[in-house]
Amino acid sequence: MSRAVSLLLTLCLLFAAVPAVAGDKVPWDSLTSVQWVPVGDGGDEYEIAWPEEALALKDTTVTITGFMFPLDEASENQSHFLLTGIPMAGCTFCVDFGPESVVEIKLDGALEYSAGRVTVVGKLELLEDDPTGLFYRIQNGKGRHGG
């Protein structure tokens, strides 16, 4: 094998192993592997075990694409909603995921509700003790339709 081909293969392997970085489109599986793990022997206390990919994105500007779950169903324009990696298919009670698969979104402006894909850019926060039980939030985000 030539030296150039060998170098190219090495670079491809290196970049394939690098987690998403700020500004990159965040894959949902880099967020969904967050877990609650027991602390100590009693089993009464738990702490969050963050995936390395999520820790690398903490407080950085990210781009994430998903499906809008409106929090104000009376409004056609949404500035505060949940973003999921799975379409809701019109049934809010038919979801097969938990808070690890949701990002709370707070936009600077508003985005017209859509059942299709939306993309949000903003700073990703990792939530330690959020009363809603969510793990992720983007505040002051910018949203657009499409992926």
C-alpha positions in Angstrom: 0.0 0.0 0.0 1.4 3.4 -0.9 2.3 5.9 1.9 -0.4 8.4 0.7 -3.2 5.7 0.9 -1.9 4.6 4.3 -1.9 8.2 5.6 -5.4 8.8 4.2 -6.8 5.7 5.9 -5.2 6.7 9.2 -6.7 10.2 9.0 -10.2 8.8 8.2 -10.0 6.5 11.2 -8.9 9.3 13.5 -11.7 11.6 12.4 -14.3 8.8 12.6 -13.4 8.4 16.3 -13.8 12.1 17.2 -17.0 13.0 19.0 -19.2 15.8 17.7 -17.8 19.2 18.4 -19.3 22.6 18.8 -21.2 23.7 15.8 -21.5 20.2 14.3 -24.9 18.6 14.0 -25.3 16.6 17.2 -26.4 13.0 16.7 -29.2 12.0 19.0 -27.4 8.9 20.2 -24.6 11.1 21.7 -27.3 12.4 24.1 -29.6 9.4 24.7 -27.1 7.2 26.6 -27.2 9.4 29.7 -28.1 7.3 32.8 -28.9 7.5 36.4 -26.5 5.4 38.4 -26.7 4.5 42.1 -24.2 6.2 44.5 -23.0 4.2 47.5 -24.5 1.0 48.9 -27.9 2.2 50.1 -29.4 2.6 46.6 -31.3 5.7 47.8 -29.1 8.2 46.0 -28.4 8.5 42.3 -26.2 10.7 40.1 -26.2 11.3 36.4 -23.6 9.5 34.3 -23.2 11.8 31.3 -22.0 10.3 28.0 -18.5 11.6 27.0 -20.0 13.0 23.8 -22.5 15.1 25.8 -19.8 16.4 28.2 -17.7 17.5 25.3 -20.7 19.6 24.0 -21.6 21.2 27.4 -22.0 24.9 27.1 -20.9 25.0 23.4 -22.9 26.1 20.4 -24.5 23.1 18.7 -26.8 22.3 15.9 -29.5 19.7 16.4 -32.3 18.5 14.2 -35.4 16.9 15.4 -39.2 17.1 15.7 -41.1 19.8 17.6 -43.3 19.0 20.5 -45.2 22.2 21.2 -45.7 23.3 24.8 -48.3 25.9 23.8 -50.7 24.0 21.5 -52.9 27.1 21.2 -50.2 29.0 19.4 -49.1 28.4 15.9 -45.7 30.0 16.6 -43.5 28.4 19.2 -40.7 29.9 21.1 -40.6 27.3 23.9 -41.0 23.7 22.9 -39.4 20.3 23.3 -37.3 18.8 20.5 -37.1 15.0 20.0 -35.3 12.8 17.6 -38.4 10.8 16.9 -41.6 12.3 15.2 -44.6 12.4 17.5 -46.9 11.1 14.7 -49.8 13.3 16.1 -50.0 11.2 19.4 -48.5 12.7 22.5 -49.3 9.6 24.5 -47.7 7.2 22.0 -44.1 8.1 22.6 -41.5 5.4 23.3 -38.8 7.4 24.9 -37.9 9.3 28.0 -36.3 12.6 29.1 -32.9 11.4 27.7 -34.4 11.8 24.2 -35.7 15.4 24.6 -34.0 18.8 24.5 -35.9 21.7 25.9 -35.7 24.6 23.4 -36.1 28.3 24.2 -35.7 30.4 21.0 -34.9 34.1 20.8 -37.8 34.5 18.4 -40.6 32.1 17.4 -40.9 29.3 14.9 -44.1 28.3 13.2 -45.2 24.8 14.4 -44.3 22.0 11.9 -44.7 18.3 12.1 -41.6 18.0 9.9 -38.0 18.4 10.9 -36.7 21.6 12.5 -33.1 22.6 13.2 -32.0 24.6 16.2 -28.7 26.3 16.9 -27.7 27.3 20.4 -25.7 26.7 23.5 -26.3 23.2 24.9 -26.8 23.1 28.7 -26.6 19.9 30.7 -29.1 20.0 33.5 -28.1 18.5 36.8 -31.2 19.1 39.0 -33.9 20.3 36.7 -37.4 20.0 38.4 -38.9 18.8 35.0 -36.5 15.8 35.0 -35.0 16.9 31.6 -31.3 16.5 30.9 -30.7 19.0 28.1 -31.7 22.6 27.3 -30.9 25.2 24.6 -31.7 28.8 25.5 -31.5 31.8 23.2 -31.6 29.4 20.2 -32.2 30.1 16.6 -34.6 27.8 14.8 -35.5 27.0 11.2 -37.5 24.4 9.3 -35.8 21.5 7.7 -32.8 19.4 8.5 
